[in-house]
Amino acid sequence: MANHSLSQALQWLQDLQLTDEQLLTVKRYRSLMGIRGFASWRWNYRDQGFRMQGQLCLDAGYGVDEIDGLSSTSQVRNLFHPDDLDRSVAIIRHHTAHKTPFHFSFRLLKKSGGYLWVTAMANSIRSKKGLITDIVGVAFDASQLQITQEALRTAELRLQRIMNASNDGIWEWNASTNSFDCSDRVLHALGFHSFEELAQDEEHPLKGWTRRIHAEDYPAFKEALNRSLKQQLPFDYSYRIADRHGLYRWVRTRSFGIYNSDGKPLVVSGTNIDITEIKQAQERLARARDEAESANISKSKFLSGMSQELRTPMNAILGYAQLFEFDSNLSNEQWDNIREIRKAGEHLIQLIDDVLDLSKIESGHITLNMEPVMVADVVRDCITLSHPQANQYGVTITADLDDAEPLYAECDRVRLKQVLLNLISNGIKYNRESGWVNLNLFVHDAEELCISVEDNGQGIPEPKQQELFQPFNRLGAEKTAIEGTGVGLVITKRLVEMMAGDISVYSQENVGSCFEIHLRRCFEWSSQEVLSLDSLINEKRKITLDISTPKTVLYIEDNSANVRLMNKLFQHIRNLQLEVAEEPLLGVFKARTQKPDLILLDLTLENVEGFEILEILKNDPTTGQIPKLAFTGGTSPQETSRYEQLGIITLLSKPINIEQLINALQMVFQNQASLS
């Protein structure tokens, strides 16, 4: 019954002049019926009439009239999920036979079409003869309970599957009893069946285990374990341990402890896993890698030598072909033949260059110069270089770059140009008469830039798109008059991936193709940032760096873009000279010989870890006391603590924040002034 029906009933009861206690009981019942997700119901077992009161049906989306209209059990049955109806009927039949209260859960049809999980609890009212006259009960929304129970069941099943499938042995050490318990797999990994077999002369199981660790691994194992317990850190270490037959197997032990307020371990729990096969596979992989690298070197030498051998006769072929083109005594047919010879020769030279490029990429002999690049400039250069080919094929090249001026990507400018020229060339060659190629540059998301090269050419049939980036596979174009090597797209994809990007293609036959390159967006060198740098430098309110005596700052950084930014900044600071070292070891040398007043270090150097440079500087008496600031893209608390121990005064975030850097410089040089 709806709330307004309850109000009418309450007024009617008041008119009957009930006692205060009776009215209070009615009010309590009305409050109960107003609870969200709750309802009471009554089923007249004789005439199969049905009445429900409360908020539950309102929560299911039904109106007051629809709730009051539920007058028979046949209407109620239609609200049950079909899969729950037979089970619910069986529960009620069991109740009628055994006279015990019952409860069950079912899915109630919502007016919107979905289902609501409901739990019903009820009992029956019987006549003196034991016949059921009414079944009365309550119902409440059990959706959240059902979700929680389902999640719990799923978690239990998942844990059970993991435990059954895992090769991990589980163990636990209790400090209060000095007891050690473990699963059978811990012992079976070494061929033992009991601790009595593992230990000797009733020694503790842990003692028996550690006694079997390889002598070369035990000192480092013990040091790592003590450090883990002392610093309350997770333990993770791999070592060799002798099995029952004295053969060494590799085991990885991981654990985590619970500690008291004094830092003493109470319980340490962990797992052991036999990683012998993994270690053996790693050794095989290392040998295979060495063999592959040796083969790559041999292949590169062979291709390089073969290239020179092929170019020597090709020079003569192409040279004489060009000379014949200047011979006025040749007929038109002979001229056409000579042009075909030259065309085929130039195609062969291009094929040689592409194969060499691909070989260099595969062997890792191509080094990229990653820096912030204004992509719009590169796109314009590529369009200019592609115009002659486009004119030859009668294809129009367009690009809308007005909104792309401030967009920078972190990439290699030369290789990006190579990638775009190849995609534009393909868009021109595989186009139709009077076709077009359009380039677009836009922000794909907060971290990425997208360069799209779209054409309205022949398109690529869907079955062949899977073969698009296979070397020397031209997808049937080798049967046409269109020249190509089948290597260009492979090189394009590899170069994009080397620049930490990716490439995708969307194509429809006889409609056209669109290649999209996604590159990492660079925020440091947008035009807006450059302008803000100038305004920040000239705004005295923000930059209050005042250095009374000349100071020297040594900047160790191998990224040329960051060096340019720092040079621009230091030009505006009086009495502060910037000395740059673009090689880490050169930076160490300059620090020792020039003894700067401050060392500024980028921790993400290409060929050496920032930790290594800091340890060298700290342990050298000449440089150990020089103040140091460092740039980092983010560190964990443990790493931050380690950097501080190595002498870093302040860790500065990247991208470079000018105000943060100025404040750090101010702090360093003010402290120096106060000490002098």
N, C-alpha and C positions, 0 to 999 in steps of 0.2 A: 504494500500500500504506500502511496506517496506521502510526502510530508504534510501536504495540505489536508489529506484524508485523515492523518493522525490528529491534526489540529481540530478538525471537525468532530472526530471521535472524542477527543478530550473535552471539548465544549459540551458534547452530549452527555458525557459522564458527569461533568460538573452540574448539569441541569438535573441529573438524577439525585443530586445532593449526597454524593459519596463522602465518606469520612476523609479527614486530612491525610491520614496514613494511606488510604486507598488511592487518593489523588496523587500523593507523592510516588507511590508505586507506578502509577500510570506515567507520570513525568519521567521517571527513571527509564521506563521501557521506551518512551519516545526519544530520550537522549541516546539510548543504545541504538535505536534504529537510524539515528542520524550520523553514526560513525561511517566514515568513508570506507568502502570496500567490504561492508558487513550487511547481512540480511538475515531475516528469520522467515521460515516457510512452514506451511501446514498442508498436508495431503490427506483429504478425506478419502479413506480407503473404501468406503461403501459406495459413494456416488462418483469417485475419481475426480472430485473437484480439487482445485489447487489455488492457494493464495500465497503471495510473497510480499514482504514489507522490508524496506531498508534501502540503503544507498547503492548496493552492489549492482543492481540492474541499471540504475542511473549511470554508474561508472562505465557500464558496458555500452552506453550510448542510447538506451531506450528512454522514451519520454514517459511522463506520468500516466497518460492514457494507455500506453502500450503495456506498462507494468500492471495496471489495474485490469487490463484485458486478459491477462494470463489466468484463465479460470478452469482449465482442464489439463490433465497430465499429458494428453496427446499434443497439446501446444508446447508443453515444456520439453517433451522428447525431441521436438524439432530444433531445440536450441543446443542439443548435445552434439559434440563431434561424433561422426559416424563410428570412428574407431573406439570410442569410449562407451557407447550406448550399451552394447551387449554385456560388457564387464560390469557396468553400474547396475543393470537389471539383475545380474547374477548375485551381486552383493546384497541387494534388497531381498531377493528370494531366500538367501541364506539367513538373513535376519528374521524373516517371517517364520522360519522353521526353528531357529535356535533362541529367539527372544533376547538377543544380546544387542546392545547399542552398536551402531556401525558408523564408519566414516570412509569416504573415498574421495579421490580427486578426479576431475574431468575438465574438459575444455568446453567453455561456454561461448556460443556464437555471439559475437558483437554485432551491433547494427551496421558497423562499417564494413563487415565482412571477415575480419580477423577473428581470432579466438583468445579468450581470457582463461587462464588456469584458475580453477575454483576448487576449494576443499569443502565438502559438506559433512556435517556430523548430525546424527539424528537418533531418535528412539521412537517406539510406538506406544500408543495408548490402547489398551485392550479392555474388552468388556469382562463381566464376571465369568463369562464362559471361555475367556481366553482368546476371543476373536478380536482382530485388529479393527479399531474404529478410525483411528487417525495415526499418521506418522508426522511428527513435528521435529524440526531441527533448525540449525543455523548454517549459514554458508559465508565464506570469506574469501577475498582475493588472495590466491596463493601463487601469483605469477612470479614474484621475486623469490619466494621460497623454492619454486620449481627450478628457476634459473640457477640458484645457488646449489641445489641438490644435483642438477645436471652437470654443473661445472665441477663439483666435487667428484662425481662418478667418472667424469672424463679425466680428471687429474689422477685419480686412483688407477684407472686403466692404463693411462699413459706411463705412470711410474712403474707399474707392473711390467708393461711391455719393454720399457727401457732396461729394467733390471734383468729381464729374461734374455734380452738381446745383447746386453753389454758384457764385455770381457773384464770389467772392473771388479776387483776384489775390495770389499768394504771392511774397514777396521775402526776401532775406537779404543782410546786409552783413557782410563779414569785415574786422575792424580790421587784422589783420597784413598783409594784401595790399591793403587799401582797395578790395576788389572788391565789386561789386554785381550779384547775379543775381536774376532774377525770372521768373515765368511770363508767357506771352504775354498773359494777360488783363489784367495791369497796364498794358501799353502800349495794348492794344486799347480799354481803357475811354476813352482820350483820342483814339482814332483813329490812333495811330501803329503802325508795324510793326517798328521797330527803334530802338535808342538813338541811331543816327546821325540819325534824323529828329527825335528829341526834343531832343538836345543841339546845341550850336553850337560850332564851332571846337574840336572834340575835348575839350570840357569834360566833367567827371565826370558820370555819369548822375544822381547825387543833386543835383548843382548844377543840372542842366537841369530836374529835377523841381521843386525848390523855387523856381526862378526863375519858374515859371509860376503859383505860388500867388497868389491875389488879394491886393492890397496891404493891404487892410483886415484880412485874416486872418493874414498872415505873422508879424507881431510876436507875437501870442498863440500861434501854432503853434510858433515858435522857442522861446519861453519855456517852453511845456509840454514840448517835447522835451528841452531842457536840464535841466529839473527832473526829468524821468523818468530821464535818464542819471545825473544827480548823486545822486539818492536811490535808484537801482536799483529803480524802480517800473515797473509796466506802463504803456505809453503808449496812449492812446485819445483821438483827436481828430478832429473833422470840420471840413472847410474847403472853400473853393471853389478850383478850379484850371482854368486855361484849356486847352481841348482843341486839336486840330490847327487848327481853324478860328477860334480865338480866343474861342469861346463858353465860358462858365464852367459847370462841372459840380461837383456836390457829391461829395466823396470822404471816406470814413471810414477812417483808418489806425489799426491796432492792432498793437502789437509788444511783445516781451519780449526782454531781453538776458541774456547770460552774461558775468560780470565776473571779473577776476582779484583777487588778494588786495589790490591797491592800489585797487580800486574802478573800474578802467578797463575799458570794455567790450571784450570779445573778439569776440563775435558777436551781432548783433541780427537777429532774425527777426520777420517780421510779415505782415500781410495788408492789402490795399486792397480796398474795395468801393465801387462806384458807388451812392450813395444819393440821386441827383438826383430820381428818381421819388418816393422816400419824402419828401424835403423838399417837393416840389411837392404831394404828398398832404397833408402836414402844414399847408401854407399854405392849401390848399383847405378842410381840416378846420377851421382857425382861422376862415376866413371864414364857413364854414357855422355854426360855433359862435356867432360873433357875430350872424349873422342869426337863428339859433334863439333866442338870448337876447333879441334885440330882439323877435322874434315872441312869446316867452313873456311879456315885459313887456306887450306890447300885449294879449295874451290875458288876462293877469291883470287889467289895467285894465278890459277889456271885461267880464269875469266879475264883477268887483267892482261896476262900474256897473250891470250887468244885475241883479245880486243886489238892489241897492237899488231898482231899478225894479220888480222882481217883488214885493219885500217890501211895497211901499206898497199895491198893491191887495190883496195877501194879508192884510194887517192888517185891511182893511175886511171881507173875506170871512169871515175867522175870527172877527173881533169880532162881526159881526152874527149869525153862526151860534151863537156862545155866548149872545148875548142872546135868541135865539129859544128856546134850551133852558130859559130861565126863564119862558117864556110859558105859563101854565097853560091857555090857550085852545086850544092845539094838540092835535090828536088824536095817538094813538099812532103812526099811520102817518107823520104829519108830523114828529113827534119823530125817528123812525127816519131819515127823509130828511135832516133837519138834521144828525144825527150823522154820516151818510155824507159830507155836505159838509165838515164839520169834519175828519173823518178823512182825506179826500182832500187837504184844504188842509195839514194837518200833515205828511202824506207828501211833498207838494211842497216844503215848507220844509226837510224833512230832506234831500231830494234836492239842493236848492240848497246846503245846508251841506256835503254830501259832495263835490259837484263843486268847490266852492271849496277844500276841504281837499286834494283830489287835485291841483288846479291849483297850490296852494302847494308841495306836495311835489315835483311835477315841475319847478317853476321854482326849487327850492332856497331858497324863502323861509321855510321852517320851520327854526328854530334849536333844537337839542336842548340840554338842560341835563344833561349826563352826570355822574353821581355814583354812589357806592355806595348801593344801595337794598335794604332788607330786603324781599325779595319776598313773604314770608308776610303782611306788613302790607297790601301792595297787593292780594293775593288776597282777604283778608278784607273789605277795603273794597268790592271788586267784587261779592262775594257778597251783601253787605248791600244794595248798590244794585240788584242784579238780582232780589231776592226778590219785589217787587211783580209784575214781569213773569212770573216763574216761577209765582206763585200764580194769575195770570190764565190761564195755559196748563195748570195742574195738573201742573207739573214740579217735581221735587225737586232741589235743588242741594246737593252734599256736597263736602267737602274734608278731607283728612287732613294736617294741618300740624304735628303735634307734633314731628316730627324735622327740621322745616324752619326752625326759629327762627334758627339761626346762619347761614343762607345768604343771602349778599348777591350782587347782580349789578350790573354797571356799566351803567347805563341812565338814561333820562329817566323819572322817576316818573309824570308826567302822561301821557306818551305810552304807557307800559306799561299804565296803567290803561285808556286808550282802546282799546288792542289787546285786552286781556282782556275788557272789557265787550262788544266787538263779537263775539268768539268765543263768549262765554257767551250773548249774545242770539240768535245763530244756532243754538246748541245747544238753546235753549228753543223758538224758533219752528218749527224743522224737526224737532221731536220727535214722539212719539206720546202718546196719553193715558196719564197716570200714568207718564210716562217719567222719566229722571233725567239730570242733568249732573254729572260729577265732575271736580274739579280736583286735580291732583297736582303736587308740586314735589320734584325730586330732583336729585342731582349726576349729570350725564351722563358726564363724565370729569373729569380733574384741572383742566381749564381752563374747563368749561362747566356752566351750570345749565340744566335743562329744566323748562318749565312745560307740562303737558299739560291740554287741555280735551277731555274725552271724553263722548260721549252715546250713548244707545241708540235714536236716532231713525231717520229714514228712510234715512240713508246716501246715498252718491253713487255712481251707476253708474260703473264703471271707464272707459267711453269718454268720459264727461263730465268726469273728473277733470283732464284736460289743459287744460280751458277754465276751471278754477276761479278763476284769478286774472286773468281778462280783464275790463276795465272794462265795466260795464253788461250783463254776461252773467250772467243769473240761472239758467242751466241749466234753463230750462223752468218755473221757479217763478212766472214772471209770469202763467202761466195759472191759478194757484191763488189762493186768498183770502189767502195769506200776504204781508204787506207787505215791501217791500225795494227798494233802489235798484240793486243789482248793483255797488256801488262799495266797500262796506265791507271786503271781503276784500282788494281791491287796496290800499286805504289801510293795512290791517293789515300786509300783506307789505312795503310800502315803508317803513313806520315801523320794523318789526323790522330790516330791512336797514340803515336809517340808524343804528340802535343797534348795528351791527356783529354782528348775529345773523342767524339764518335760521329759516324756518318750514317745516314739512313736514306732510303730511296722510296719514292711513291711513283708508280708508273701505270699507265693504261694504254693498251695497244691502240694505235691510230689516234690517240688523244694527246699524249705527251708524257714527259717525265719531270720529276722534281727531286733533286739531290739536296739534302740538308746537312750542313756541317754544324755541330754543336761544340763550342769552345768555352773554356773557363773564362768568365768575365773578370776583368781587372778594374777595380774601383780607384786605385791609387792615382792613375794618370788620366782620369777623365778631365775634360777641359774645365769642368766646374771645380774640380779639386785643385787644378793649377791656379785658377783665379782665386779660390779661397786661400790658397797658400800665400799669394801676394797680399791679399787683404789682411791675413793674419799677421804676416811679417810687419806690415805697415801700421797695424793697430797697436798702439803703445799700451792700451789697457790690458791686453792679453799677454804681450811679450814684454816682460820687465827684466830681461836678462841684462845685467850690468856687470861687465867684467873690467876691472880697473887695470889689470896687467895682462900682457899677452899670454895666451894659453894655447896648447896644442892638443887636438883630439885625433886619435888614430882610429879610423873607421875600417873594420875588416868585413868586407862584403863582396860576394862574387856575382851579384846581380847588377848589371850596368844601369838599369832603370832606377833602382834605389840609390845608386851612387849619384846619378844626375840630380835626383831630388834633394839629396843631402847637400850637394855642392850649392844648389840654388838657395837653400836655407842658410847655410853658413856665410854666404856672401853678405847677408844683411845683419850679421852679428859682429859687433866691434870687438877687437882684441881676441878673436877666436879663430884659429887656423885649423882647417881640416886636412889631415893627411890620410890618403886612401891606400888600402892594400887589397887588391882584388883576388889575391891568392892567400889562403889561410896560413901557409908556412911563411910566405913573405910578410904577412902581418906579424907573426911571432918574431921574425928577424928585425923588423922595424921597431917593434916594441922594445927589444933588447938594446938596439943601437941608438934609437932616438929618444927613448924614455919619455913618452908623451905624458901630459897631465891627466889624460883620461883615455880609456880604451872603450870604443863603441863597437859591439860585435853582434852580427846576425847569427843566430844559433842554427838556422837551416841552411848550412853551407852544402855545396853539392857533393864534394868528394871526401869530406871529413866530418865527424860528429863534433858539435859544439862543445860537448863534454871534454873531448880530447884536447882541444885548443885551450880551454879554461884550465885544465889540469897542468898543461905545460906552463902556462903563464903563472899559475899560482905557485908551482914548485920551483920556479926560477927566482933566485933572490933578487935579480935585477928588476923583474916585473911583478913580483908577488904583491907588492904594496900599492901598485897603481890602481886607482879606482876603475871599476868596470860597470858599464851598462850593457844590456843585451836586449835584442829584439826577438820575440818569439810569437808563433802563431797559436800558442796555447799549451799549457803544461798541467800535469797532475800535481797534487800537493806534494807527493814524494819527490817529483822532479824539481819542483820549486825549492824545496828544502836542500836538495843536492846542489842546485845552482848557487844558493846563498852560501853554502859551505865552501864553494869554489871561488868566492869573492865577489859575486854579482851584488851590487847595491840595489838595483831596481831592474825588474823585468818589464820591458815595454812591449805593448801589444802591437800586432800587425793586422791590417795595414797601419802604416806609421801615423800616429796621432801627434801633430806638431806641438800642441799645447802640453801634452804629456811629456814629450821630449824636452821642451823648454824648461818645464818645472824640474825635471830630473837634473838637467845641466845646472840650473840655478842652485839646487840643493848641493851638488857636488862642489861647485866652486865657492859657494858661501862657506862650506865646511873647511875647505882648504884655506880660505882667507882667515877664518877664526883660529886655525891652528898655527898660522905663520906668525 
